[in-house]
Amino acid sequence: MQSGVKIAIILFSFILIFGCKKKDPTPVPPIITFKEAYLSGDNSYSIIKFEFYDGDGDLGLKQGENTGAFEYNLYVDYYEKINGVWVLKSPIVRFDVDEQKYDTTFLHTRIPFIENENKDALEGDMEVDLLFHPALYANPQADTIKYELTLLDRALQNSNKITTSELVVN
């Protein structure tokens, strides 16, 4: 064989092997990065902003998906600082005097389905408003709160956990 033909075959083989990079079908968990958090002007809700990245692009829940593992996809834990110590308060349990029964509140929420037929990586910013009303939830001794969030993708893989900055309750 001529050396030119050998070089062409080697080059062609190299291009074939390394030039056609296929997507890895292995699901990868999303990654979230905290940006900022603050209370609304009237302290009736908390606003949390974070960035997200999902390499396999399978984020969000469809409208009809609302049971079992697909009930929520953004899990939120609520903490209060009492006498300088952080105390996990999720789920929030309080006694309803009018109905004479306990009421349990979860702050978990749903991120809507993001259409992505090509399964391309998704990234962007997200803002979540969480119900917070000091008269209903906060312990009178707590003057500061924070949240921890975890995002779940459609392959049921958890993101990393982020913690918000401390929010002073007025």
N, C-alpha and C positions, 0 to 999 in steps of 0.2 A: 504494500500500500504506500502511496505517496505521503510524504509528511504533511502536505497541505490538507489532504483528505482526513488524515488522523486528527489534525488540529481542529478541523471543522466538526468532526464527530464528537470530539471531547467538548468543544464549545457548545454544541447543540445539546449534548447530554447535561452539561452544567446548567444551561438555561432551563431545560425541561425539569430538572430536579429542584432547582432553587427559585426559578422564576414564577412558578405557579403555586403561590402560597394560599392554602385553603384556610378558611376560618376554623378555629378550634371550636367544636360543638360542646365542649365542656362548659357547663354554666359557671359563671363567676359572680361572686357576691357584689352587690353595689357598694360604693364608697361614698360616705357623706362627710362634709366638712362644715363645721359651725361658722356662721358669719356674724350674726347679732341676734339679740333678744331684748324686748322691752315690753312694758305694760302699756295698755291703751291709756289715754288721758283720764278716763273715768275708772280705771282699774277693773273694768268688766271682762277683759280678755288679755291674753298674752300673745305677742307676735314673735314668731321665731323664724329666722331666715337661715338657710343653709344651702350649700352647693351639693350636687349629686353627680355621680358618674356610675354608669352601669355598662360594662364591656359587652355584654350580650344583649342589651337593649330590651329586657323583659320586665318593665316596670308598670305598675298600676293595676287596678282592679276594675273589671267591667261592672256595669250597673247591676246586673243580675247575680253577680258573685258576691254573696253576703253571708255565707255560713261557713262553719268549720274554719279551716286554715285560711280561707279567703274573706273572713269577716273584717279584718283590719290589715293594713300593711305598713302603717307607721305607728310604732309602739312607743308610748310616752309614759315615763315614770315621773312622778311629782314629789319634790322634796321641800321640806320646810326647815329653816334654821331656828332651832329653839335652844336658847341659852348657849349659843356658840357651837352647837352640834347639829349636823345634818341628819334629818330623820325622814326615811322613806314613808310617804303617806298614800301611795298608790296600792290598791284602789282606795278611793276616798269613801269612807263609810261614815254616815251621819244618821242621826235619829230624826225622823220626820214626826214632830209632835202632833200635827194635825191628823195624820193617818195612823199614828201609833205603831210605826214600823221603821226598820232600818232601810236606808237607801244607799246603794253602792254605785259609785260613779267611776268609770274608767275614762281616761283622757285619750285613749287610742283613737286613731282616725284613719280615714281612707284617702289614698292618693289615687286619682282617677286613671283609668287605662290610657296608656300612651300608644297610639297606633304606630307599629314599626314592623311591617311585613318583612323587610330585609334583615331584620335582627342586627341593625347597625348599633354601634355604641351610642348611648344617650348620655348627655351631660347638660347641666344647666343649673339655674337657681330656683329655689322653692321657698315660698313663704306660707307659713301655717299659722292660723289664728286658733288659739286654744281658749276655751271658756275658762275664765278665772274670775271668781267674785269673792273677795275676802270674807264677806259676811257669811257665805255658804261654806267655804272650804278652809280658809286659813285659821289655824289655831291662834287665838288672841295673843299668845306669847311669841308667835312667829312674826318677825318683821322682814324676813328675807326668804325668797323662794328660788328654786332652780328646777330645770327639767333635764332628763336624759332621754334621748331619742335613738331608735333603731329602725331602719327601713328594711322591709322584706320584699324581695322580688317575686316574680311569678313562679320561679323554680323553688320557692320557699327557702331562699338563702338569705340569711341576716347580714346586713351591713355591719360596719363597725359601729360603735356606740359613741355619740357625741353628747357633751354636757354643755348646757347654756351658761352664760355668765350669770352672776347673782342678780336677782331682781328685787329691789327694795319695795316693800308694800307700804303705801302711804296710809 
